[in-house]
């Protein structure tokens, strides 16, 4: 079984306008089968900081050990982060920055990605660093409702293309247990 094949069964209870004989509201239950999401909230920010930590380490190495200027140290750190990240993700499932945030990289089967897949996803992370701008509204006591522009980094392109997932270390056992379970009817997991 693969992570992309796991479904969560969600049951949602919605109120109706009717009441039973004891005055309690009657609810209808709706059942949905949704794809399992192994990710976690605020993963984009943590992944961006993890990448910056990895780049900072290599930049400092080039700056202090090889006496390069700061701009060249940063530029030389980019390919080093890509190659070193591919190696460490292949063997350990993490990099130094991801280890600090307790994140692991797994493929669709729940194991660490092989070197070529990891190299591909690390190379594609360069496309993830382009910001995405979105408009949002917020309320201000003095000026009422105002509109602003928010800048976000989309950190999912490389995972979608390579079919890999960034998960928390604490959730790794749960995911592997779901993958080890015998395939049941439609591979559905109950979440209520």
C-alpha positions in Angstrom: 0.0 0.0 0.0 1.1 3.6 -0.6 0.5 6.8 1.3 -1.4 8.3 -1.7 -3.8 5.3 -1.5 -4.8 5.8 2.1 -8.2 7.4 2.6 -9.7 8.9 5.8 -13.3 8.3 6.6 -14.7 11.5 8.0 -18.2 11.6 9.6 -19.7 15.0 9.9 -22.9 15.6 11.9 -25.0 18.5 10.6 -28.0 19.9 12.5 -31.4 19.9 11.0 -34.4 22.2 11.7 -36.2 19.2 13.4 -36.3 18.2 17.0 -37.1 14.8 18.6 -39.8 14.2 21.2 -37.5 15.2 24.0 -36.6 18.6 22.5 -33.2 17.6 21.3 -32.1 18.6 17.8 -31.9 15.9 15.1 -28.6 15.6 13.3 -27.8 14.1 9.9 -24.6 12.2 9.5 -22.6 12.7 6.3 -19.7 10.4 5.5 -16.7 11.5 3.3 -13.7 9.6 2.2 -10.8 12.0 1.9 -7.1 11.4 1.0 -4.9 11.0 4.0 -2.7 14.0 4.7 0.5 13.1 6.4 1.7 16.7 6.5 1.4 19.2 9.3 0.3 22.8 9.9 2.8 25.6 9.2 5.1 23.2 7.3 6.1 25.8 4.7 7.6 28.2 7.3 9.5 25.4 9.1 10.8 24.1 5.8 12.0 27.5 4.7 13.8 28.1 8.0 15.3 24.6 7.7 16.7 25.4 4.2 18.1 28.7 5.5 19.8 26.9 8.4 21.4 24.4 5.9 22.5 27.3 3.7 23.9 29.3 6.7 26.1 26.3 7.7 27.7 26.0 4.2 28.0 29.8 3.8 29.9 30.0 7.1 32.2 27.2 6.0 33.0 28.9 2.7 33.4 32.3 4.4 35.7 31.3 7.3 37.5 28.2 6.0 37.9 29.1 2.3 38.1 32.9 2.8 35.4 33.7 0.2 33.4 36.9 0.2 29.9 36.7 1.7 28.0 36.7 -1.6 30.2 33.9 -3.1 29.9 31.9 0.1 26.1 32.1 -0.3 26.2 31.2 -4.0 28.6 28.3 -3.4 26.4 27.0 -0.5 23.4 26.5 -2.8 24.8 23.5 -4.8 26.3 22.1 -1.6 22.9 22.2 0.1 21.3 20.4 -2.8 23.9 17.6 -3.0 24.5 17.2 0.7 20.7 17.4 1.3 20.2 14.6 -1.2 22.8 12.4 0.5 21.5 12.9 4.0 17.8 12.5 3.0 18.7 9.3 1.3 20.4 7.8 4.4 18.8 9.5 7.4 15.6 11.1 5.9 16.6 14.5 7.2 19.1 17.4 6.9 20.5 19.5 9.7 17.8 22.1 9.4 15.0 19.5 9.2 16.5 17.7 12.2 16.2 20.9 14.3 12.5 21.1 13.4 12.1 17.3 13.8 11.0 16.7 10.2 11.7 13.7 8.0 11.4 13.1 4.2 9.6 10.0 3.1 8.5 8.7 -0.2 5.1 7.2 -1.1 6.0 3.8 0.4 6.9 5.3 3.8 10.7 4.9 3.5 13.4 7.4 2.9 13.7 8.5 -0.8 16.5 7.0 -3.0 19.3 9.3 -4.0 18.0 10.2 -7.5 14.6 11.1 -6.2 16.1 13.1 -3.3 18.4 14.9 -5.7 15.5 15.8 -7.9 13.4 17.1 -5.1 16.3 19.1 -3.7 17.0 20.6 -7.1 13.3 21.5 -7.5 13.4 23.3 -4.1 14.9 26.3 -6.0 11.5 26.8 -7.6 9.9 26.7 -4.2 11.8 29.8 -3.1 9.8 32.1 -5.4 7.2 34.0 -3.4 3.5 33.8 -3.9 1.6 37.0 -3.3 -2.0 37.0 -2.0 -4.5 39.7 -1.0 -6.0 39.6 2.5 -8.4 41.8 4.6 -8.0 42.8 8.2 -9.9 45.0 10.6 -8.3 48.0 12.2 -10.1 49.9 15.0 -9.1 53.3 13.6 -9.5 52.7 9.9 -12.1 49.9 9.6 -11.5 47.1 7.1 -8.2 47.4 5.2 -6.7 45.3 2.5 -3.1 44.2 2.4 -0.8 42.0 0.4 0.8 38.9 2.0 3.8 37.1 0.7 4.0 33.3 1.2 6.4 30.7 0.0 4.9 27.6 -1.6 7.0 24.7 -0.5 5.0 21.8 -2.1 6.0 21.8 -5.8 9.0 19.5 -5.3 7.0 17.0 -3.1 4.1 16.8 -5.6 6.4 16.1 -8.5 8.6 13.5 -6.7 5.7 12.0 -4.6 7.5 12.6 -1.3 6.1 13.9 2.0 7.6 16.0 4.8 6.3 14.7 8.1 7.0 15.2 11.8 9.2 12.5 13.4 6.5 11.8 15.9 4.0 11.0 13.1 6.3 8.6 11.3 5.3 5.5 13.3 1.6 6.2 12.7 2.2 6.4 9.0 4.2 3.2 8.9 1.6 1.4 10.9 -1.1 2.6 8.4 1.1 1.2 5.6 1.6 -2.1 7.3 -2.1 -2.7 7.9 -3.7 -5.3 5.6 -5.6 -3.6 2.8 -9.2 -3.3 3.9 -12.2 -2.4 1.9 -11.1 0.7 -0.1 -8.1 1.2 2.3 -10.2 3.5 4.5 -9.1 4.8 7.9 -11.8 6.0 10.3 -11.5 9.5 11.7 -14.5 10.7 13.7 
